[in-house]
Amino acid sequence: MARKRWRWKRSPLSPGAWVFWDF
């Protein structure tokens, strides 16, 4: 199983909005 690290990153579609990315 791949390890998913949830981090807060800025959304390219919504400037100023922070979303969770699984990288």
N, C-alpha and C positions, 0 to 999 in steps of 0.2 A: 504493500500500500504506500502510496506517495504521501510524503509529509506536507501538510498544508499549513502555511503560516499566515494567519490573518493579520493584515496590517492596514492602518488607515492611510489612504492615498487620495489625492485630488482626482476627481472625475473629469476626464477630458471632454465629456459631453456636457457636463454641467460645471462651469467655472465657479469656484468658490464653494463647491459641494464636496464633502468628504464621504468616501465610501469604503467598504471592506473589500480588499483584493486577496484572493488565495494564491500566494506565490510561495 
